[in-house]
Amino acid sequence: MEFAALRVLELAPGETYAHACGDREWIVLPLAGACVVRCTEPHPRPPAPSGPEVFELRGRESVFSGVSDFAYLPRDGQAVIGSAAGGKFALVGARCERILPARYGPARSVPVEIRGAGQCTRQVNNFAAAGVFDCDRLIAVEVLTPGGNWSSYPPHKHDEFHPGHESRLEEVYYFEIAPHRGGPGAGPGGGAGDGGDTPGLGYQRVTPSPAGKTDILTEVRTGDAVLIPDGWHGPSIAAPGHDMYYLNVMAGPPGQPREWLIRDHPDHAWIRDTWSGQDADPRLPFYRAEDETQ
């Protein structure tokens, strides 16, 4: 991957991680737990701070429990991420040119969108979408798909730059799959307190496009990532009984606008026309940004 980047940190209680931003801009996004991010900017803006910028991220219990706040780290900056209680944290990055200021992104400012209808309904948390949060090259969103639904559908691509019609963007999908509550050993009726949980799984498809040869059909579980330098991507399939989360990290080359413009696969684009006659899945939204208190 030339432009987009992802790192996932699992910090033990009291552990810290030193991060050099290099030639990329980054966002620190809690997946589970809270953390403190201390960022030293390469060129402090007047009035110059007396020390590093400090961002206390409240985070969340899990990716299925709420929208999270986050912290933006500039190119050429230095950061230290620490968690008193431990947790899991994503660093999403993009090679960039401009140095923007380090700053805090509150959970309450994240637009939550419902896309699709019927069994193609999914929830999108647009925390770093183009036009929502200012970055130089980075675009990042979270998608939550109820068990049994198809997401990233119809298959689409953004691997060629056609001004006003399609962006050229690499993409990383990072997955977490909810377990089925009440798996083997569960008592009558299942449920959270009745026994074990069955680990979750899903599937991801990527097919070759005129711009590339990426061809993937893979099972995905919590912690898996799929790299998509090119190709028609979708569907992302959530197995029945297992809600699916994925974090999308996108970035493209310099010289084009920072925007998400896609082309639907011509064999499957018709599915969009069916949504106007269907209701959205009543299981969504899982939560809303305004439910958060940050």
C-alpha positions in Angstrom: 0.0 0.0 0.0 1.6 3.3 -1.1 -0.8 5.8 0.4 -3.1 4.3 3.1 -1.9 2.9 6.4 -3.3 1.2 9.5 -1.8 0.1 12.8 -3.8 -1.5 15.6 -2.4 -1.2 19.1 -3.4 -3.5 22.0 -2.1 -1.7 25.2 -1.8 -3.4 28.6 -2.9 -1.3 31.6 -0.3 1.5 32.1 1.5 0.7 28.8 2.5 3.5 26.4 3.4 3.5 22.7 5.7 6.1 21.0 4.6 7.0 17.5 6.6 8.9 14.9 4.2 10.3 12.2 6.9 10.5 9.5 5.5 11.6 6.1 1.9 10.7 7.0 -1.0 12.3 8.9 -2.7 10.0 11.5 -5.8 9.7 13.5 -5.9 7.9 16.9 -9.3 6.1 17.2 -10.2 4.1 20.3 -11.7 0.7 19.4 -12.1 -0.4 23.0 -11.0 1.6 26.0 -9.8 5.1 26.8 -6.4 6.7 26.3 -4.3 9.8 26.6 -2.5 11.1 23.5 0.4 13.5 23.8 1.5 15.1 20.5 4.5 17.3 19.8 3.9 19.2 16.6 6.7 19.8 14.2 6.0 23.5 13.9 4.1 24.9 16.8 1.8 27.7 15.8 1.9 31.0 17.8 1.3 31.3 20.6 3.7 28.4 20.9 2.5 25.8 23.5 4.7 25.2 26.5 4.7 21.5 25.8 2.9 18.7 23.9 -0.7 19.0 23.0 -2.6 16.5 25.3 -5.8 14.9 24.2 -7.8 12.8 26.7 -9.9 10.4 24.7 -12.9 8.9 26.5 -13.2 6.1 23.9 -15.8 3.4 24.3 -16.4 -0.1 25.6 -16.4 -1.6 22.1 -17.0 -0.7 18.5 -20.6 -1.9 18.9 -21.3 0.3 21.9 -21.0 3.8 20.7 -19.2 6.5 18.6 -15.7 7.4 19.8 -13.9 10.7 20.1 -10.4 10.7 18.4 -7.2 12.7 18.0 -5.5 14.0 14.8 -1.7 13.9 14.5 0.1 15.9 11.9 2.8 14.9 9.5 6.3 15.0 11.0 4.8 15.1 14.6 5.7 12.8 17.5 3.2 11.2 19.8 2.9 9.0 22.9 -0.3 7.0 23.4 -1.0 5.6 26.9 -3.9 3.9 28.5 -4.3 3.6 32.3 -6.8 0.6 32.0 -5.5 -0.8 28.7 -7.4 -1.2 25.4 -7.3 -1.4 21.7 -6.6 1.6 19.5 -6.4 2.1 15.7 -4.0 4.5 14.1 -5.2 5.3 10.6 -2.9 7.2 8.3 -2.2 8.6 4.9 0.9 9.9 3.1 0.4 13.6 2.8 2.1 17.0 1.9 0.5 19.6 4.2 1.1 19.9 7.9 -2.2 20.6 9.7 -2.5 21.3 13.4 -3.0 18.5 16.0 -6.6 18.6 17.3 -9.4 16.8 19.1 -12.5 15.3 17.4 -15.5 15.0 19.7 -17.8 12.0 19.4 -20.9 14.3 19.3 -19.6 15.8 16.0 -19.5 12.5 14.1 -22.3 12.3 11.6 -24.1 8.9 11.8 -25.7 7.8 8.5 -27.9 4.9 7.5 -27.2 3.6 4.0 -29.1 1.2 1.9 -32.4 -0.6 2.8 -33.7 -4.1 3.6 -30.8 -6.6 3.8 -28.4 -4.1 2.4 -28.9 -1.6 5.3 -25.8 -0.5 7.2 -24.7 2.3 9.5 -21.8 4.6 8.7 -20.0 6.7 11.3 -18.4 9.5 9.2 -15.7 10.6 11.7 -13.1 11.5 9.1 -15.1 11.6 5.8 -14.3 14.1 3.2 -16.1 17.3 4.0 -16.6 16.3 7.7 -13.2 16.5 9.3 -10.3 18.4 7.7 -7.3 16.2 6.7 -4.8 16.6 3.8 -5.3 13.2 2.2 -6.9 10.8 4.8 -10.5 9.6 4.5 -11.8 7.2 7.2 -15.2 5.9 8.3 -16.7 3.1 10.4 -19.4 0.8 9.0 -21.6 -1.4 11.1 -23.7 -4.2 9.5 -26.4 -6.2 11.3 -26.0 -10.0 11.1 -27.3 -11.5 7.9 -26.9 -8.2 5.9 -24.7 -7.4 2.9 -22.6 -4.3 3.1 -20.3 -2.5 0.6 -23.0 -3.4 -1.9 -23.4 -3.0 -4.8 -19.7 -3.7 -5.5 -17.9 -0.5 -6.3 -14.4 0.8 -7.1 -12.3 3.9 -6.8 -9.0 3.0 -8.4 -8.9 5.5 -11.4 -8.9 9.3 -11.3 -11.7 10.6 -13.5 -12.4 14.2 -12.3 -16.0 14.6 -11.1 -16.7 10.9 -11.5 -14.2 8.7 -9.7 -11.4 9.1 -7.2 -8.2 7.0 -7.0 -8.1 5.7 -3.5 -6.4 2.8 -1.9 -8.4 1.2 0.9 -7.9 -0.9 4.0 -10.8 -2.8 5.7 -10.2 -3.7 9.3 -12.8 -6.0 10.8 -14.3 -6.9 14.1 -17.2 -9.4 14.3 -19.6 -9.6 17.2 -20.0 -13.0 18.8 -23.4 -14.7 19.0 -24.6 -14.3 22.5 -25.5 -17.7 24.0 -23.4 -20.2 22.0 -22.3 -23.7 23.1 -23.3 -24.2 26.7 -26.0 -21.6 26.7 -29.2 -22.3 28.6 -32.7 -22.2 27.2 -33.4 -19.1 25.2 -29.7 -18.1 24.9 -28.8 -14.6 25.9 -25.9 -12.8 27.5 -26.0 -14.5 30.8 -26.9 -18.0 29.7 -23.6 -19.5 28.6 -20.8 -19.2 26.1 -20.5 -17.0 23.0 -19.9 -18.3 19.5 -17.0 -16.4 17.8 -18.1 -14.4 14.7 -17.1 -14.5 11.1 -17.9 -12.8 7.8 -16.8 -12.7 4.2 -15.2 -10.1 2.0 -15.1 -10.1 -1.8 -12.8 -8.1 -4.2 -12.9 -8.7 -7.9 -10.5 -7.5 -10.6 -11.2 -4.2 -12.4 -9.7 -2.6 -15.5 -7.2 -0.8 -13.3 -5.9 -3.9 -11.4 -5.9 -7.6 -10.7 -6.9 -7.8 -7.0 -9.1 -10.9 -6.6 -10.1 -11.9 -3.1 -12.8 -14.0 -1.5 -11.9 -14.5 2.2 -13.3 -15.3 5.6 -12.8 -12.4 8.0 -12.8 -12.5 11.8 -12.0 -10.0 14.5 -8.5 -8.5 13.9 -8.4 -9.3 10.2 -7.6 -6.7 7.6 -8.1 -6.8 3.8 -5.9 -4.5 1.6 -7.5 -3.1 -1.5 -5.1 -1.3 -3.8 -7.6 -1.6 -6.6 -10.6 -3.6 -7.8 -14.4 -3.8 -7.3 -14.9 -4.3 -3.6 -18.0 -5.8 -2.1 -20.0 -7.4 -0.7 -18.9 -7.5 2.9 -21.2 -10.2 4.2 -22.2 -10.4 7.9 -23.1 -14.0 8.9 -26.5 -14.4 10.5 -26.3 -13.8 14.2 -23.0 -11.9 14.0 -23.0 -8.2 13.6 -20.0 -6.9 11.5 -17.9 -3.8 12.1 -15.3 -2.6 9.7 -13.0 0.5 9.7 -12.3 1.9 6.2 -9.0 3.8 5.7 -8.6 5.5 2.3 -6.0 7.7 0.7 -4.8 8.6 -2.7 -2.0 10.3 -4.5 -1.4 14.1 -4.5 -2.8 16.2 -7.2 -6.5 15.2 -6.9 -9.2 16.5 -4.6 -9.8 14.8 -1.3 -13.2 13.2 -2.1 -14.9 9.8 -2.2 -16.2 9.3 -5.7 -17.1 5.7 -6.7 -18.3 3.7 -9.7 -20.8 0.9 -9.1 -20.2 -2.5 -10.8 -22.4 -2.4 -13.9 -23.7 -5.9 -13.3 -25.0 -5.0 -9.8 -25.8 -1.2 -9.8 -29.5 -2.0 -10.3 -29.8 -3.0 -6.6 -29.8 0.7 -5.6 -33.1 1.2 -7.5 -34.8 -1.3 -5.3 -34.1 0.5 -2.0 -36.7 3.2 -2.5 -39.5 0.6 -2.0 -37.9 -1.0 1.1 -37.6 0.1 4.7 -34.3 0.4 6.5 -33.4 -2.5 8.8 -35.1 -1.7 12.1 -32.0 -3.0 14.0 -30.2 0.2 13.0 -28.9 2.5 14.2 -27.0 0.6 16.8 -26.4 4.0 18.5 -26.3 7.7 17.6 -23.4 10.2 18.1 -25.7 12.5 20.0 -26.1 9.7 22.6 -22.5 10.4 23.6 -21.6 13.1 26.2 -18.3 14.4 24.9 
